[in-house]
Amino acid sequence: MKGFALLLVAAVAQAAPHYTFPSLIGSTDWQYVRQWTGYTSNGPVQDVSSAAIRCNVNGDKNFAKGTMTVAAGATTGFASNQGIFHLGPALVYMAKVPAGKTAANWDGSGSVWFKIMQEKPTVGSGGLNWPSYNANKVSFKIPAATPPGEYLIRIEHIAMHQAKAAGGAQFYISCAQVTVTGSGSGTPGPLVAFPGAYTKTDPGIMFDIYANPVPKNYEPPGPAVWSG
């Protein structure tokens, strides 16, 4: 019976619609979030070695018109254009804009990204339970020790319903432009690059969420979370 339930969940997940993250909570679509090429498809990125794994297709050059101000230590988040209908974790990264650039003209290249949030599932009798499943937003805290300045914030939701095979994981990605205020003086890290941070066979990317018996452990890909 448990096997049938897992197969039913898998079938529903594969038929579920895609989604994207067009706004920061409380703002309008694409006001502060970069409008990537093909956004109307809601389609995912699946090649972790492509430039699109950073900020989605052409998200490194399709700059948003605005840059939102947010205080270090404050809670903000991304809103999705519909429910997050796939099973898997949400992860959030930030990257500080280098001197001579602004959040509205920087491509986010280099080993500059640090992770500030990641989700892990809980284990239920019928499978893994993911915190953002069916949600319409993902909230997170800007670490209080984040130094002031301009940043890109990158969200990804990794849909795991086809992740049993290498290259099967689906990444739903957006990047927002922000200015962080405050007096933080921390040193964010570890720093990684996109592409470069992931491989298609990383344990947190190639993972069978429908395995029977139910997996007991799942570790998201990428570096440790910097909490400030």
C-alpha positions as CSV (number, residue, x, y, z in Angstrom):
1,M,0.0,0.0,0.0
2,K,2.8,2.4,0.9
3,G,4.4,1.6,-2.5
4,F,1.2,2.5,-4.3
5,A,0.9,5.8,-2.4
6,L,4.5,6.7,-3.3
7,L,3.8,6.0,-7.0
8,L,0.6,8.1,-6.9
9,V,2.5,11.1,-5.4
10,A,5.1,10.7,-8.1
11,A,2.6,10.7,-10.8
12,V,0.9,13.9,-9.5
13,A,4.2,15.6,-9.1
14,Q,5.2,14.9,-12.7
15,A,1.9,16.3,-13.9
16,A,2.0,19.4,-11.7
17,P,2.5,22.8,-13.4
18,H,5.7,24.8,-13.2
19,Y,6.2,28.1,-11.4
20,T,8.6,31.0,-11.1
21,F,9.5,33.7,-8.5
22,P,8.8,37.1,-10.1
23,S,8.8,39.3,-7.0
24,L,10.1,40.0,-3.5
25,I,7.3,39.8,-1.0
26,G,5.4,43.1,-1.0
27,S,6.6,44.3,-4.4
28,T,5.3,44.0,-7.9
29,D,6.4,41.4,-10.4
30,W,9.9,42.1,-11.9
31,Q,10.2,45.3,-10.0
32,Y,13.3,44.1,-8.1
33,V,13.6,40.6,-9.6
34,R,15.4,40.1,-12.9
35,Q,13.0,39.0,-15.7
36,W,14.7,36.1,-17.2
37,T,14.3,35.1,-20.8
38,G,11.4,32.7,-21.3
39,Y,9.8,33.5,-17.9
40,T,6.3,32.9,-19.3
41,S,7.1,29.2,-19.7
42,N,7.8,28.9,-15.9
43,G,10.4,26.4,-17.1
44,P,13.2,25.0,-14.9
45,V,17.0,25.0,-15.5
46,Q,18.4,21.4,-15.5
47,D,22.0,21.8,-16.6
48,V,24.0,22.8,-13.5
49,S,27.0,23.6,-15.6
50,S,25.2,26.3,-17.7
51,A,25.3,30.0,-17.1
52,A,21.5,29.8,-16.4
53,I,22.1,28.1,-13.1
54,R,23.1,31.5,-11.7
55,C,20.1,33.7,-12.3
56,N,18.1,31.7,-14.9
57,V,18.2,32.3,-18.7
58,N,19.9,35.6,-19.3
59,G,19.4,36.6,-15.7
60,D,23.0,37.7,-15.6
61,K,22.1,40.6,-18.0
62,N,18.4,41.1,-17.9
63,F,18.6,43.6,-15.1
64,A,15.7,44.7,-13.0
65,K,14.8,48.5,-13.0
66,G,14.7,48.7,-9.2
67,T,16.8,47.8,-6.2
68,M,15.0,47.2,-2.9
69,T,16.3,48.3,0.4
70,V,16.3,45.8,3.2
71,A,17.9,46.0,6.7
72,A,20.4,43.4,7.9
73,G,18.5,41.2,10.4
74,A,15.1,41.7,8.6
75,T,12.9,39.0,7.2
76,T,12.1,39.2,3.5
77,G,11.3,36.6,0.8
78,F,10.3,35.7,-2.7
79,A,6.7,35.2,-3.9
80,S,5.9,32.6,-6.5
81,N,3.5,33.2,-9.3
82,Q,1.5,30.1,-8.2
83,G,1.9,27.4,-5.6
84,I,5.2,25.5,-5.4
85,F,3.7,22.2,-6.6
86,H,6.9,20.1,-6.8
87,L,8.6,18.3,-3.9
88,G,12.0,19.5,-3.0
89,P,14.0,22.1,-1.0
90,A,14.2,25.9,-1.3
91,L,17.7,27.4,-0.9
92,V,18.7,31.1,-0.8
93,Y,22.1,32.6,-1.6
94,M,23.5,36.2,-1.6
95,A,26.4,37.8,-3.4
96,K,27.9,41.2,-2.6
97,V,28.3,43.5,-5.5
98,P,31.9,44.4,-6.1
99,A,33.3,48.0,-6.2
100,G,32.6,49.7,-9.5
101,K,29.4,47.8,-10.1
102,T,25.8,48.1,-8.9
103,A,23.1,45.5,-8.3
104,A,21.5,46.8,-11.5
105,N,24.5,46.1,-13.8
106,W,26.5,43.3,-12.3
107,D,26.3,39.7,-13.6
108,G,27.0,37.8,-10.4
109,S,30.1,36.0,-11.8
110,G,32.9,34.6,-9.7
111,S,33.2,32.8,-6.3
112,V,31.0,35.4,-4.6
113,W,27.8,33.5,-3.5
114,F,27.1,32.5,0.1
115,K,24.1,30.5,1.3
116,I,21.8,32.1,3.9
117,M,18.9,29.6,4.0
118,Q,18.1,26.0,3.1
119,E,15.2,23.7,3.7
120,K,15.4,20.1,4.9
121,P,12.5,17.7,4.9
122,T,11.0,15.8,7.8
123,V,10.3,12.1,7.5
124,G,6.7,11.1,7.5
125,S,5.0,7.7,7.2
126,G,4.2,8.3,3.5
127,G,7.5,9.9,2.5
128,L,9.5,13.1,2.9
129,N,7.6,16.3,3.8
130,W,9.0,19.5,2.3
131,P,8.4,22.9,4.1
132,S,7.7,24.9,0.9
133,Y,5.5,22.4,-0.8
134,N,2.2,24.1,-1.9
135,A,3.4,27.4,-0.5
136,N,3.2,30.6,-2.5
137,K,6.2,32.3,-0.9
138,V,9.6,31.5,0.6
139,S,10.7,33.7,3.5
140,F,14.1,34.1,5.0
141,K,16.2,36.4,7.3
142,I,19.0,38.5,6.0
143,P,21.8,37.7,8.5
144,A,22.2,40.4,11.1
145,A,26.0,40.5,10.5
146,T,25.7,41.1,6.7
147,P,27.8,44.1,5.8
148,P,26.0,47.0,4.2
149,G,26.0,47.4,0.5
150,E,24.4,46.2,-2.7
151,Y,23.7,42.5,-3.2
152,L,22.0,40.0,-5.4
153,I,19.8,37.5,-3.7
154,R,19.3,34.2,-5.5
155,I,16.5,31.7,-4.8
156,E,16.3,28.2,-6.1
157,H,13.7,25.6,-5.6
158,I,14.9,22.2,-6.6
159,A,12.1,19.9,-7.8
160,M,13.2,16.4,-7.0
161,H,10.4,14.3,-8.6
162,Q,12.8,13.1,-11.5
163,A,16.0,13.5,-9.6
164,K,16.6,9.8,-9.3
165,A,18.6,10.1,-12.6
166,A,21.5,12.4,-13.2
167,G,20.3,15.6,-14.7
168,G,16.7,15.0,-13.7
169,A,16.5,17.6,-10.9
170,Q,14.7,20.8,-11.9
171,F,15.9,24.2,-10.6
172,Y,13.4,27.1,-10.4
173,I,15.6,30.2,-10.0
174,S,15.3,33.9,-9.7
175,C,17.7,36.7,-8.7
176,A,16.7,40.0,-7.0
177,Q,18.6,43.2,-6.5
178,V,18.8,44.7,-3.0
179,T,20.7,47.2,-0.9
180,V,21.4,46.0,2.6
181,T,21.5,48.6,5.3
182,G,22.8,48.4,8.9
183,S,26.2,48.1,10.6
184,G,26.9,44.4,10.0
185,S,30.6,43.5,9.9
186,G,30.6,39.8,9.4
187,T,32.5,37.8,6.8
188,P,30.1,35.8,4.7
189,G,31.1,32.4,3.5
190,P,32.0,29.8,2.3
191,L,31.9,31.5,-1.2
192,V,31.0,29.5,-4.3
193,A,30.4,30.3,-8.0
194,F,27.4,29.5,-10.3
195,P,28.1,27.6,-12.3
196,G,30.6,25.6,-10.4
197,A,29.0,25.1,-7.0
198,Y,27.1,21.9,-8.1
199,T,27.5,18.8,-10.2
200,K,24.6,16.8,-11.5
201,T,25.5,13.8,-9.3
202,D,25.8,15.7,-6.0
203,P,24.0,13.7,-3.3
204,G,21.5,16.6,-2.7
205,I,20.7,16.8,-6.5
206,M,20.7,13.2,-7.6
207,F,18.4,11.7,-5.0
208,D,15.4,9.4,-5.1
209,I,12.7,10.9,-3.0
210,Y,10.4,8.0,-3.7
211,A,12.7,5.3,-2.6
212,N,11.1,2.5,-0.5
213,P,11.9,2.4,2.3
214,V,11.6,6.2,2.7
215,P,15.0,7.9,2.9
216,K,15.9,9.0,6.4
217,N,18.4,11.7,5.5
218,Y,18.7,14.4,2.9
219,E,21.4,17.1,2.8
220,P,20.9,20.0,0.3
221,P,23.6,20.7,-2.1
222,G,26.2,23.5,-1.9
223,P,28.1,25.0,1.0
224,A,27.1,25.4,4.7
225,V,24.6,28.1,5.6
226,W,26.1,31.4,6.8
227,S,23.9,32.6,9.6
228,G,25.9,35.7,10.5
